[in-house]
Amino acid sequence: MQIFDFFLSVVRHYPPDAARQEFRSLFFDYRANAMNRDAFADLQEIVQGRDRQTFLNSLKRCCYILVNNWETKRESDCVVALVEDFAEFDGRKRSVNKERGRLQGWIQEFIDSQDYEDLRLFAIRHDHHNRLATLGIEHWSKRYTSYLLVPQYADSQNSPEQRQAARQLSHELKDKFKFELAMYTARSQSSVVTQATKHPAAEVVENPTGLGDQVLQLIKRLIVRRGQFSHTNLAHIFLKQTDGVDYETFKDALYNYLIFAVDARDPEDSFHQQLYARLRSLYPKYNDRAVSQGDALILRTCNRLFDLLTTEDGQQPSELFVLLLSQGNPLMLAIMLLKVVLICPSARTHLESRIAVLIRYYMQFPEADCQWVVNFFEIFNITFAIYADQDVQYNLVHYDEIIPNGSDRASKRKSYRIFSQHASNSDRELADGRVDPLEISP
């Protein structure tokens, strides 16, 4: 369409303000000029033909043409400005011109839709002056924007521009969180770090999570398993032992793998019984079929398992999700989800799309009213930051702490520090160990 070619040309060859002005002239004002003549002809045909869906798809794609190019040029403030333009638009004041009034109604429909909510996600990280606070974006869910973006790039019906922009921003936000978590872990308050603050190079790093100091104990619990009982090693063992078995045997082994070495209370409780029954009932016609690594049936099974543990209808939390969290087991659920991803990495996008559904469902509640589920989102986010990509490695380092006792003699106490180390060379401060590891209580 000429509309797409027009905005590709404008955003590449003209300043951002000029591109925004052309966007407003065409869509908001429904006005032709010397530059947009061909694009306006396309738009006029859509409006006169009452082709509402084509208009909405075209409007959305043009937004992401601008967003993608501005992101590439690091003109991020323009993304915020574009969202502000929509926020200031009032489509309820209809024009006396029938065509313009129809178009304004469609724009208002876009503003009231999930598509506009998706667009606003791209402005959050660039809003350095809190210009978007009045638009209702300041919300507890902001911490999980990387997951809210996943359905956009997972949906093949979205335009290539939208999917590319969503994937890139999601990955950037995840990398940013992983880096900030590693830095916070390395430099958080401890007796060692307190003494180190006398050094000019020491600095205080903000906690990127919503868990407060509890995050340190959580990380310790997550990384305490090493050797043959590490989550990664258990996943390798499971895949090796189930390679070539029949599907019915695979499902039994999968259940045992999921509940092995997690904080389970009672294997006879309702959650375990329901999980086992639902897992056993999956795809019974394939029970006698042999499965192996990379089998599409394993991917389907893992995706279905994620549905059972998060949301089955793609709208509300599943019964098993609510049941497990109501028992006070958010870490158990997070580790179960991680263990599935470790045996089937291809299923991760589906899981994160389901997590996005849950976040959107609970967004209607204040944080104080759904703290139990926000706590799960925090634990899930931290668990996957540590294990799912493994580009930052965490280890517990033992040392003897000297404890003064007010006399000439001092006692020793076994303590542990969390040591975070970047797996690449992009951050030498983490990689060469010059950041003091964090002391935590044993």
C-alpha positions as CSV (number, residue, x, y, z in Angstrom):
1,M,0.0,0.0,0.0
2,Q,1.1,3.6,-0.7
3,I,0.4,4.4,2.9
4,F,3.2,2.1,4.2
5,D,5.7,3.3,1.5
6,F,4.9,6.9,2.4
7,F,5.7,6.5,6.0
8,L,8.8,4.4,5.3
9,S,10.1,7.2,3.2
10,V,9.1,10.0,5.6
11,V,10.6,8.4,8.7
12,R,13.9,7.6,6.9
13,H,14.4,11.0,5.2
14,Y,12.8,13.6,7.4
15,P,13.2,14.7,11.1
16,P,11.0,12.9,13.6
17,D,8.8,16.0,14.2
18,A,8.0,16.1,10.5
19,A,7.1,12.4,10.5
20,R,4.8,12.9,13.4
21,Q,3.2,15.9,11.7
22,E,2.6,13.8,8.6
23,F,1.1,11.1,10.7
24,R,-1.3,13.5,12.4
25,S,-2.2,15.2,9.1
26,L,-3.1,12.0,7.4
27,F,-4.8,10.0,10.1
28,F,-6.0,12.6,12.7
29,D,-6.9,15.5,10.3
30,Y,-7.7,13.4,7.2
31,R,-6.0,16.1,5.1
32,A,-4.2,15.8,1.8
33,N,-1.0,17.7,1.0
34,A,1.7,17.7,-1.6
35,M,3.7,15.0,0.2
36,N,1.0,12.5,1.1
37,R,-1.1,12.7,-2.1
38,D,-0.8,9.0,-3.0
39,A,-1.1,7.8,0.6
40,F,-4.2,10.0,1.1
41,A,-5.8,8.4,-2.0
42,D,-5.3,4.9,-0.4
43,L,-6.8,6.1,2.9
44,Q,-9.7,7.8,1.2
45,E,-10.5,4.6,-0.6
46,I,-10.5,2.7,2.7
47,V,-12.7,5.3,4.4
48,Q,-15.2,5.6,1.6
49,G,-15.4,1.8,1.3
50,R,-16.2,1.6,5.1
51,D,-13.4,-0.9,5.4
52,R,-12.9,-0.5,9.2
53,Q,-10.6,-3.5,9.7
54,T,-8.2,-2.6,6.9
55,F,-8.0,0.9,8.4
56,L,-7.2,-0.4,11.9
57,N,-4.6,-2.8,10.6
58,S,-3.0,0.0,8.5
59,L,-3.0,2.5,11.3
60,K,-1.3,0.0,13.6
61,R,1.3,-1.0,11.1
62,C,2.2,2.6,10.4
63,C,2.7,3.2,14.1
64,Y,5.3,0.4,14.2
65,I,7.0,1.6,11.0
66,L,7.7,4.8,12.9
67,V,8.5,3.0,16.2
68,N,11.0,0.6,14.5
69,N,12.9,3.3,12.7
70,W,13.0,5.7,15.7
71,E,14.3,2.9,17.9
72,T,17.0,2.1,15.3
73,K,18.1,5.8,15.2
74,R,17.9,6.0,19.0
75,E,15.2,8.7,18.8
76,S,13.3,7.2,21.6
77,D,11.5,10.3,22.8
78,C,9.6,10.3,19.6
79,V,7.9,7.0,20.7
80,V,6.6,8.7,23.8
81,A,5.5,11.7,21.8
82,L,3.5,9.4,19.4
83,V,1.7,7.8,22.3
84,E,1.0,11.3,23.7
85,D,-0.5,12.3,20.3
86,F,-3.0,9.5,20.7
87,A,-3.7,10.3,24.3
88,E,-4.6,13.9,23.3
89,F,-6.9,12.8,20.5
90,D,-10.6,13.1,21.2
91,G,-12.5,11.0,18.6
92,R,-15.8,11.6,20.4
93,K,-16.0,15.1,19.0
94,R,-17.1,14.0,15.5
95,S,-16.5,16.2,12.5
96,V,-19.4,17.4,10.4
97,N,-17.6,15.8,7.4
98,K,-19.0,12.2,7.3
99,E,-15.8,10.6,6.1
100,R,-13.6,12.4,8.6
101,G,-16.1,11.6,11.3
102,R,-16.0,7.9,10.4
103,L,-12.2,7.9,10.5
104,Q,-12.2,9.7,13.9
105,G,-14.5,7.1,15.2
106,W,-12.2,4.3,14.0
107,I,-9.2,6.0,15.6
108,Q,-11.1,6.2,18.9
109,E,-11.8,2.5,18.6
110,F,-8.1,1.9,18.2
111,I,-7.4,4.0,21.3
112,D,-9.9,2.0,23.3
113,S,-8.5,-1.3,22.2
114,Q,-5.7,-3.7,23.3
115,D,-3.7,-2.7,20.3
116,Y,-3.2,0.8,21.7
117,E,-2.3,-0.7,25.1
118,D,0.3,-2.8,23.3
119,L,1.7,0.4,21.6
120,R,2.0,2.2,24.9
121,L,4.3,-0.5,26.2
122,F,7.0,0.8,23.8
123,A,6.9,4.2,25.5
124,I,7.4,3.1,29.1
125,R,11.1,2.7,29.3
126,H,11.7,6.0,27.4
127,D,9.5,8.1,29.6
128,H,12.4,9.7,31.6
129,H,10.3,12.7,32.8
130,N,7.2,10.7,33.8
131,R,5.2,12.3,31.0
132,L,3.1,9.2,30.7
133,A,2.1,9.0,34.4
134,T,-1.1,10.8,33.5
135,L,-1.9,8.1,31.0
136,G,-2.2,5.4,33.6
137,I,1.0,3.6,32.8
138,E,2.6,3.8,36.2
139,H,1.4,0.5,37.5
140,W,2.9,-2.5,39.3
141,S,2.7,-4.4,36.0
142,K,5.4,-2.1,34.5
143,R,8.0,-4.3,36.0
144,Y,6.9,-7.1,33.7
145,T,6.7,-5.3,30.4
146,S,9.2,-7.8,28.9
147,Y,6.5,-10.5,29.3
148,L,3.6,-8.3,28.2
149,L,5.4,-7.8,24.9
150,V,5.7,-11.5,24.1
151,P,2.2,-12.0,22.7
152,Q,2.9,-9.3,20.2
153,Y,5.8,-11.0,18.6
154,A,4.3,-14.5,19.1
155,D,1.2,-13.6,17.1
156,S,1.8,-14.3,13.4
157,Q,-1.2,-12.1,12.5
158,N,0.7,-9.0,13.6
159,S,2.8,-7.0,11.1
160,P,6.5,-7.8,10.7
161,E,7.3,-4.3,12.0
162,Q,5.3,-4.9,15.2
163,R,6.7,-8.3,15.9
164,Q,10.3,-7.2,15.3
165,A,9.8,-4.1,17.6
166,A,8.2,-6.2,20.3
167,R,10.9,-9.0,20.2
168,Q,13.7,-6.5,20.3
169,L,12.3,-4.5,23.2
170,S,11.4,-7.6,25.2
171,H,14.9,-9.0,24.9
172,E,16.5,-5.6,25.8
173,L,14.3,-5.3,28.9
174,K,15.2,-8.9,30.0
175,D,18.9,-8.2,29.5
176,K,18.6,-5.0,31.5
177,F,16.9,-6.8,34.4
178,K,19.5,-9.6,34.4
179,F,22.4,-7.1,34.5
180,E,20.8,-5.0,37.2
181,L,20.0,-8.1,39.3
182,A,23.6,-9.3,39.0
183,M,25.0,-5.8,40.0
184,Y,22.6,-5.5,42.9
185,T,23.5,-9.0,44.1
186,A,27.2,-8.2,43.9
187,R,27.0,-4.8,45.6
188,S,24.1,-5.1,48.0
189,Q,24.6,-4.2,51.7
190,S,26.5,-6.7,53.7
191,S,29.3,-6.4,56.2
192,V,31.8,-6.9,53.4
193,V,30.2,-4.3,51.2
194,T,29.7,-1.9,54.1
195,Q,33.5,-1.9,54.7
196,A,34.1,-1.6,50.9
197,T,32.0,1.6,50.8
198,K,35.1,3.4,52.1
199,H,36.6,2.8,48.7
200,P,35.7,5.6,46.1
201,A,34.7,3.0,43.5
202,A,31.9,1.6,45.7
203,E,28.4,2.6,44.9
204,V,24.9,1.7,45.9
205,V,22.9,-0.2,43.2
206,E,19.1,0.0,43.2
207,N,17.2,-3.3,43.7
208,P,15.5,-4.0,40.4
209,T,12.9,-6.4,42.0
210,G,9.8,-5.8,44.1
211,L,11.0,-8.2,46.8
212,G,13.3,-6.0,48.8
213,D,16.1,-7.7,50.7
214,Q,14.2,-11.0,50.4
215,V,15.6,-11.4,46.9
216,L,19.0,-12.3,48.3
217,Q,17.6,-15.3,50.2
218,L,15.6,-16.3,47.2
219,I,18.7,-16.3,45.0
220,K,20.5,-18.4,47.6
221,R,17.7,-21.0,47.5
222,L,17.7,-21.0,43.7
223,I,21.4,-21.6,43.3
224,V,22.1,-23.9,46.3
225,R,21.5,-27.0,44.1
226,R,24.7,-27.9,42.3
227,G,26.3,-30.9,40.8
228,Q,24.1,-33.8,39.8
229,F,21.0,-32.2,41.4
230,S,21.2,-28.9,39.6
231,H,18.1,-28.1,37.6
232,T,20.0,-28.1,34.3
233,N,21.7,-31.4,35.0
234,L,18.4,-33.0,36.0
235,A,16.9,-31.9,32.7
236,H,19.7,-33.5,30.8
237,I,19.2,-36.8,32.8
238,F,15.5,-36.7,32.2
239,L,15.9,-36.3,28.4
240,K,18.5,-39.1,28.2
241,Q,16.4,-41.5,30.2
242,T,13.2,-40.9,28.3
243,D,14.6,-40.9,24.8
244,G,12.8,-43.5,22.8
245,V,10.2,-44.5,25.5
246,D,6.5,-44.7,24.7
247,Y,4.4,-41.6,25.3
248,E,2.5,-43.1,28.3
249,T,5.8,-43.8,30.0
250,F,7.1,-40.4,29.1
251,K,4.1,-38.7,30.8
252,D,4.7,-40.7,34.0
253,A,8.4,-39.8,34.0
254,L,7.5,-36.1,33.3
255,Y,5.3,-36.0,36.4
256,N,8.1,-37.5,38.6
257,Y,10.6,-35.1,37.1
258,L,8.4,-32.1,37.9
259,I,7.8,-32.9,41.5
260,F,11.4,-34.2,42.2
261,A,13.4,-32.0,44.6
262,V,10.8,-29.2,44.8
263,D,9.2,-27.8,47.9
264,A,6.3,-30.1,47.8
265,R,4.2,-30.6,50.9
266,D,2.2,-33.8,50.4
267,P,2.3,-35.9,47.2
268,E,-1.3,-37.0,48.1
269,D,-2.7,-33.5,48.2
270,S,-5.2,-32.1,45.7
271,F,-2.6,-30.3,43.5
272,H,-0.5,-33.4,42.9
273,Q,-3.5,-35.6,42.3
274,Q,-5.0,-33.2,39.7
275,L,-1.6,-32.5,38.0
276,Y,-1.0,-36.3,37.6
277,A,-4.5,-37.0,36.4
278,R,-4.5,-34.1,33.9
279,L,-1.0,-35.0,32.6
280,R,-1.9,-38.6,32.2
281,S,-5.0,-37.7,30.1
282,L,-3.1,-35.7,27.5
283,Y,-3.2,-37.1,24.0
284,P,-4.1,-40.7,24.9
285,K,-4.2,-41.9,21.3
286,Y,-0.4,-41.5,21.2
287,N,0.3,-43.5,24.4
288,D,2.0,-46.4,22.5
289,R,4.0,-44.1,20.3
290,A,7.8,-43.8,20.9
291,V,9.0,-40.3,21.6
292,S,12.4,-38.7,21.3
293,Q,14.1,-35.4,21.7
294,G,12.8,-32.8,19.3
295,D,9.5,-34.6,18.8
296,A,6.6,-32.2,18.1
297,L,4.5,-34.3,20.6
298,I,6.9,-33.2,23.4
299,L,6.5,-29.6,22.4
300,R,2.7,-29.9,22.4
301,T,2.8,-31.7,25.7
302,C,4.9,-29.0,27.3
303,N,2.7,-26.2,25.9
304,R,-0.4,-28.0,27.3
305,L,1.3,-28.4,30.6
306,F,2.0,-24.7,30.7
307,D,-1.7,-24.1,30.1
308,L,-2.7,-26.4,33.0
309,L,-0.3,-24.6,35.3
310,T,-1.1,-21.0,34.3
311,T,-4.2,-20.3,32.2
312,E,-6.2,-22.8,30.1
313,D,-8.6,-20.5,28.4
314,G,-6.2,-17.7,27.7
315,Q,-8.3,-15.3,29.8
316,Q,-8.3,-16.4,33.5
317,P,-5.9,-18.2,35.8
318,S,-6.2,-22.0,35.8
319,E,-7.5,-24.0,38.7
320,L,-4.0,-25.5,39.3
321,F,-2.4,-22.1,39.3
322,V,-4.8,-20.7,41.9
323,L,-4.6,-23.9,43.9
324,L,-0.8,-24.0,44.1
325,L,-0.4,-20.3,44.9
326,S,-3.2,-20.5,47.5
327,Q,-1.1,-23.1,49.3
328,G,1.8,-20.6,49.5
329,N,4.0,-22.3,46.9
330,P,5.1,-19.6,44.3
331,L,8.7,-20.9,44.2
332,M,7.5,-24.4,43.6
333,L,5.4,-23.3,40.6
334,A,8.2,-21.2,39.2
335,I,10.7,-24.0,39.4
336,M,8.2,-26.5,37.8
337,L,7.8,-24.0,34.9
338,L,11.6,-23.6,34.6
339,K,12.1,-27.4,34.6
340,V,9.7,-27.7,31.6
341,V,11.6,-25.0,29.7
342,L,14.9,-26.7,30.4
343,I,13.7,-29.9,28.7
344,C,11.9,-28.0,25.9
345,P,13.3,-24.5,25.2
346,S,11.0,-24.1,22.2
347,A,8.0,-24.0,24.5
348,R,9.3,-20.9,26.4
349,T,7.5,-18.4,24.1
350,H,4.2,-20.1,24.8
351,L,4.9,-20.0,28.5
352,E,5.7,-16.3,28.5
353,S,2.6,-15.6,26.5
354,R,0.6,-17.3,29.2
355,I,2.4,-15.3,31.9
356,A,1.4,-12.2,30.0
357,V,-2.3,-13.3,30.1
358,L,-2.0,-13.7,33.9
359,I,-0.4,-10.3,34.3
360,R,-3.1,-8.6,32.3
361,Y,-5.8,-10.5,34.2
362,Y,-4.5,-9.2,37.6
363,M,-3.7,-5.7,36.3
364,Q,-7.3,-4.8,37.2
365,F,-6.4,-5.2,40.9
366,P,-4.3,-2.9,43.1
367,E,-1.0,-4.4,44.0
368,A,-2.0,-4.6,47.7
369,D,-5.0,-6.7,46.7
370,C,-3.1,-9.3,44.7
371,Q,0.3,-9.3,46.4
372,W,0.3,-13.1,46.5
373,V,0.3,-13.3,42.7
374,V,2.7,-10.3,42.3
375,N,5.0,-12.2,44.5
376,F,4.9,-15.1,42.1
377,F,5.6,-12.9,39.1
378,E,8.7,-11.6,40.9
379,I,9.9,-15.1,41.8
380,F,9.2,-16.3,38.2
381,N,11.1,-13.3,36.8
382,I,14.2,-13.8,39.0
383,T,14.2,-17.6,38.5
384,F,14.2,-17.3,34.7
385,A,16.8,-14.5,34.8
386,I,19.2,-16.8,36.7
387,Y,18.5,-20.1,34.9
388,A,16.7,-19.8,31.6
389,D,19.5,-18.1,29.6
390,Q,22.5,-18.7,31.8
391,D,24.5,-15.7,30.4
392,V,25.0,-14.6,34.0
393,Q,26.2,-17.4,36.3
394,Y,25.5,-17.4,40.0
395,N,27.5,-19.4,42.6
396,L,27.6,-19.6,46.4
397,V,31.1,-19.0,47.7
398,H,32.0,-20.2,51.2
399,Y,34.2,-18.3,53.5
400,D,35.0,-18.0,57.3
401,E,33.6,-14.8,58.8
402,I,35.6,-13.4,61.7
403,I,33.3,-12.2,64.5
404,P,34.8,-9.9,67.1
405,N,33.6,-10.8,70.7
406,G,34.9,-7.8,72.6
407,S,38.1,-9.5,73.7
408,D,41.5,-10.3,72.2
409,R,40.0,-13.4,70.7
410,A,37.6,-13.7,67.9
411,S,35.3,-16.5,66.7
412,K,34.7,-17.8,63.2
413,R,31.3,-18.4,61.5
414,K,30.7,-20.2,58.2
415,S,29.1,-17.8,55.8
416,Y,28.3,-17.7,52.1
417,R,28.4,-15.0,49.5
418,I,26.5,-14.9,46.2
419,F,29.0,-14.5,43.4
420,S,27.5,-13.3,40.0
421,Q,29.7,-13.6,36.9
422,H,28.8,-12.6,33.4
423,A,29.3,-15.4,30.9
424,S,30.5,-13.0,28.2
425,N,33.2,-10.4,28.0
426,S,30.8,-7.5,27.6
427,D,31.0,-6.6,31.3
428,R,34.5,-7.0,32.5
429,E,33.7,-5.9,36.0
430,L,31.5,-8.9,36.5
431,A,33.6,-11.3,34.5
432,D,36.9,-10.8,36.2
433,G,35.5,-10.9,39.7
434,R,36.5,-7.4,40.7
435,V,33.0,-6.8,42.2
436,D,32.9,-8.1,45.7
437,P,30.5,-11.1,46.1
438,L,27.6,-10.7,48.5
439,E,27.7,-12.2,52.0
440,I,24.5,-13.9,53.1
441,S,23.6,-15.8,56.1
442,P,24.0,-19.6,55.9
